[in-house]
Amino acid sequence: MAKAGPAAERVLRAGAELADEIGFEYVTPSELARRLGVRTASLYSHVRNAHDLKTKIALLALEELADRASTALAGRAGRDALIAFADAYRDYAYEHPGRFTAARFRLDPETAAASAGVRHALMMRAILRGYDLTEPQQTHAVRLLGSVFSGYVGLESAGGFSHSAPASQESWTEILNALDALLRNWPESA
């Protein structure tokens, strides 16, 4: 059984830092052991296997991102909340690219339900209260926002927008303005 405590926390933090440096997909117990200067077998007192290591990094990333988004949202509503939330995601992705990837790691349903991912959805729904959306439009809007934020940041960080004008920041601002307009005028279902 994997232990909790300061040593386990250090291993997890080292794994998250490694993900930011080399990419989440390349994080393995053996690579982490090399980084820490220990034998791979010694990590197994803290993580059960590679999947467990990646799950723990994903949970850490979701928690960090939820904390950052929550701080950004404090005292904001409507368009200001939408922009603050989106910028928190984008900034986190640039500061912690491997962790941002980890935040999208597929979790089993029980782990996902107990994760900070739930906070992300609740924060998006709180933003949407300012747009007066009802169900199922609210769920559609949550999915749209998540797709746009994740997709744009993924393309941007891969250099997808670096070869043409206008600057990526200008497009980001225009997209957020368009999302605000769409949310204010969300079409009724047929």
C-alpha positions in Angstrom: 0.0 0.0 0.0 1.3 3.4 -0.9 2.2 5.6 2.1 1.0 9.1 2.7 3.2 11.8 4.4 6.0 14.2 3.7 8.1 11.7 1.7 5.1 10.8 -0.5 4.4 14.5 -0.9 8.0 15.1 -2.1 7.8 12.2 -4.5 4.5 13.6 -5.9 5.9 17.1 -6.2 9.0 15.8 -8.0 6.7 13.9 -10.4 4.7 17.0 -11.1 7.9 19.0 -11.7 9.1 16.3 -14.0 5.9 16.4 -16.0 6.3 20.1 -16.5 9.9 19.6 -17.7 9.7 16.5 -20.0 5.9 16.2 -20.6 3.3 14.3 -18.6 3.2 11.4 -21.1 6.9 10.6 -20.4 6.6 10.5 -16.6 7.3 6.9 -15.3 8.4 5.6 -12.0 11.8 4.7 -13.4 12.3 8.2 -14.9 11.2 9.7 -11.6 13.6 7.4 -9.6 16.4 8.6 -11.9 15.5 12.2 -11.1 15.4 11.6 -7.4 18.6 9.5 -7.4 16.9 6.4 -5.9 16.1 2.9 -7.1 12.7 2.5 -8.8 11.7 -0.1 -6.2 11.9 2.5 -3.5 9.2 4.6 -5.1 6.7 1.8 -4.8 6.3 2.6 -1.1 4.7 5.8 -2.3 3.0 4.9 -5.6 1.7 1.5 -6.7 2.6 1.7 -10.4 2.9 4.2 -13.3 -0.9 4.6 -13.5 -1.1 5.5 -9.8 1.7 8.0 -10.2 0.0 9.7 -13.1 -3.4 9.6 -11.3 -1.8 11.4 -8.3 -0.1 14.0 -10.5 -3.5 14.5 -12.2 -5.3 15.0 -8.8 -2.6 17.5 -7.7 -3.0 19.4 -10.9 -6.8 19.5 -10.6 -6.4 20.8 -7.1 -3.9 23.5 -8.0 -5.9 24.6 -10.9 -9.1 24.8 -8.9 -7.4 26.8 -6.2 -6.0 29.2 -8.8 -9.4 29.6 -10.6 -11.2 30.1 -7.3 -8.9 32.9 -6.3 -9.3 34.5 -9.8 -13.1 34.3 -9.5 -13.4 35.9 -6.1 -15.7 38.9 -6.2 -16.3 38.6 -10.0 -19.4 37.9 -12.0 -20.6 37.7 -15.6 -18.0 38.6 -18.3 -15.4 39.5 -15.7 -15.7 36.1 -14.1 -15.6 34.3 -17.4 -12.3 36.1 -18.4 -10.7 35.6 -15.0 -11.5 31.9 -15.1 -10.2 31.5 -18.7 -7.1 33.4 -17.9 -6.4 31.3 -14.8 -6.5 28.2 -17.0 -4.3 29.7 -19.7 -1.8 31.0 -17.2 -1.6 27.7 -15.4 -1.0 25.9 -18.7 1.9 28.1 -19.5 3.5 27.9 -16.0 2.8 24.1 -15.7 2.4 22.5 -19.1 2.9 18.9 -17.9 0.4 19.4 -15.0 -2.1 21.0 -17.3 -1.9 17.9 -19.5 -2.2 15.8 -16.3 -5.4 17.6 -15.4 -7.0 16.0 -18.4 -5.8 12.5 -17.5 -8.8 10.1 -17.6 -9.7 9.1 -14.0 -12.0 6.3 -13.0 -15.5 7.5 -12.0 -15.0 7.2 -8.3 -11.7 9.0 -8.3 -13.1 11.7 -10.6 -16.1 12.2 -8.3 -13.8 12.8 -5.3 -11.4 15.0 -7.2 -11.2 18.8 -7.5 -12.6 18.3 -11.0 -16.0 18.7 -9.4 -14.9 22.2 -8.2 -14.1 23.1 -11.7 -17.5 22.2 -12.9 -19.2 24.0 -10.0 -17.1 27.2 -10.7 -18.2 27.1 -14.4 -21.8 26.7 -13.3 -21.4 29.7 -10.9 -20.1 31.8 -13.8 -23.1 30.7 -15.9 -25.6 31.8 -13.3 -24.7 35.3 -14.5 -25.9 34.3 -17.9 -29.3 32.9 -16.8 -28.9 29.5 -18.5 -31.1 26.6 -17.5 -30.6 22.9 -18.0 -29.6 21.3 -20.3 -28.2 24.5 -21.9 -26.0 25.0 -18.8 -24.4 21.6 -19.2 -23.8 22.3 -22.9 -22.2 25.6 -22.0 -19.9 24.0 -19.4 -18.8 21.6 -22.0 -18.3 24.3 -24.6 -16.2 26.4 -22.2 -14.0 23.5 -21.2 -13.5 22.5 -24.8 -12.6 26.1 -25.9 -10.2 26.7 -23.0 -8.5 23.4 -23.3 -8.4 23.3 -27.1 -7.1 26.8 -27.5 -4.4 26.5 -24.9 -3.3 23.2 -26.3 -3.0 24.5 -29.9 -1.4 27.7 -28.7 1.2 25.9 -26.5 2.0 23.6 -29.4 2.9 26.7 -31.5 -0.2 26.5 -33.6 -0.8 30.3 -33.7 2.8 31.5 -33.7 3.2 31.7 -37.5 0.5 34.2 -38.4 -1.0 37.5 -37.5 -2.8 38.7 -35.4 -1.1 37.8 -32.2 -2.5 34.9 -30.2 -3.4 37.2 -27.3 -5.6 39.3 -29.6 -7.4 36.1 -30.7 -7.8 35.0 -27.1 -9.5 38.3 -26.2 -11.8 38.1 -29.3 -12.8 34.5 -28.4 -13.6 35.4 -24.8 -15.7 38.3 -26.1 -17.5 36.0 -28.5 -18.1 33.4 -25.7 -19.6 36.2 -23.6 -21.9 37.3 -26.4 -22.9 33.7 -27.1 -23.7 33.0 -23.4 -25.8 36.2 -23.2 -27.7 35.1 -26.3 -27.7 31.3 -25.9 -30.3 29.8 -28.3 -33.3 27.9 -26.9 -33.4 24.2 -27.7 -35.7 23.1 -30.5 
